[in-house]
Amino acid sequence: MRKERLLPINDQKVDRLRRTCKKLMVYVDLDKLGAQKILAERLGVNSNSLNMALTGYRKGLAEYQLLQRLKAHLRSLKKAA
């Protein structure tokens, strides 16, 4: 089992990453109604978890890692466009 390196995260880091994800969502035209559910299915996560991470309601390590996965996915969609 691979050990994940725990990053020292704070609210500012999570907020910065959240804003970056939201901007990328706009760029790839996934900011419409229902797009978060589609993204959650593509990432294989619960849509409520993704929504809480994107709104900033939760700002823990799990949400930070989820936003990092989302950012990587959105960047791959941006390159494909």
DRENTI-901065 format. One line per field, with one value per residue (C-alpha): x, y, z; residue in one letter; residue number from 1. Coordinates in Angstrom, 2 decimals. Layout:
X: X, ...
Y: Y, ...
Z: Z, ...
rest: a, ...
nr: NUM, ...
//
This chain:
X: 0.00, 1.41, 1.48, 0.13, 2.18, 0.04, 0.19, -0.08, -3.30, -5.15, -8.36, -6.57, -5.05, -8.40, -10.11, -7.46, -7.83, -11.63, -11.57, -9.19, -11.53, -14.52, -12.65, -11.68, -15.31, -16.37, -13.63, -14.71, -18.40, -19.23, -20.68, -24.27, -27.02, -26.30, -22.62, -21.44, -23.33, -21.68, -18.25, -18.88, -19.77, -16.62, -14.46, -16.27, -17.24, -20.46, -22.00, -22.75, -19.06, -18.08, -20.69, -19.50, -15.90, -16.82, -18.94, -16.36, -18.73, -16.05, -12.35, -10.54, -7.83, -10.32, -11.94, -8.52, -7.58, -10.93, -10.41, -6.92, -8.43, -11.09, -8.47, -6.45, -9.57, -10.64, -7.14, -7.22, -10.59, -9.16, -6.21, -8.54, -10.64
Y: 0.00, 3.34, 6.04, 9.39, 12.39, 14.58, 18.15, 21.00, 22.49, 25.54, 27.28, 29.62, 26.71, 24.99, 28.22, 28.88, 25.37, 25.63, 28.88, 27.34, 24.39, 26.68, 28.70, 25.52, 24.35, 27.57, 27.21, 23.67, 24.66, 22.44, 25.16, 24.50, 22.80, 19.10, 19.36, 18.66, 15.38, 14.41, 15.32, 13.32, 10.26, 10.67, 10.95, 8.08, 10.12, 11.04, 14.15, 15.59, 15.34, 17.14, 19.84, 20.44, 20.72, 23.11, 25.37, 25.52, 24.02, 21.46, 22.28, 19.21, 17.03, 14.76, 17.74, 19.11, 15.79, 15.62, 19.12, 18.12, 15.17, 17.43, 19.96, 17.25, 15.96, 19.44, 20.23, 17.07, 18.17, 21.63, 20.15, 17.96, 20.96
Z: 0.00, -1.04, 1.59, 0.48, 1.41, 3.63, 2.48, 4.93, 3.65, 4.83, 3.85, 1.44, -0.51, -0.79, -1.86, -4.51, -5.89, -5.78, -7.77, -10.31, -10.77, -11.22, -13.88, -15.72, -15.57, -17.27, -19.88, -20.87, -20.68, -17.70, -15.50, -16.53, -14.55, -14.15, -15.08, -11.53, -11.53, -14.83, -13.48, -10.30, -12.38, -14.49, -11.37, -9.64, -6.57, -4.83, -6.39, -2.94, -2.02, -5.20, -4.60, -1.04, -2.23, -5.06, -2.86, -0.08, 2.47, 3.35, 3.24, 4.52, 3.06, 1.29, -0.45, -1.40, -2.99, -4.77, -6.17, -7.35, -9.24, -10.70, -11.80, -13.57, -15.32, -16.43, -17.72, -19.83, -21.25, -21.93, -23.87, -25.89, -26.94
rest: m, r, k, e, r, l, l, p, i, n, d, q, k, v, d, r, l, r, r, t, c, k, k, l, m, v, y, v, d, l, d, k, l, g, a, q, k, i, l, a, e, r, l, g, v, n, s, n, s, l, n, m, a, l, t, g, y, r, k, g, l, a, e, y, q, l, l, q, r, l, k, a, h, l, r, s, l, k, k, a, a
nr: 1, 2, 3, 4, 5, 6, 7, 8, 9, 10, 11, 12, 13, 14, 15, 16, 17, 18, 19, 20, 21, 22, 23, 24, 25, 26, 27, 28, 29, 30, 31, 32, 33, 34, 35, 36, 37, 38, 39, 40, 41, 42, 43, 44, 45, 46, 47, 48, 49, 50, 51, 52, 53, 54, 55, 56, 57, 58, 59, 60, 61, 62, 63, 64, 65, 66, 67, 68, 69, 70, 71, 72, 73, 74, 75, 76, 77, 78, 79, 80, 81
//
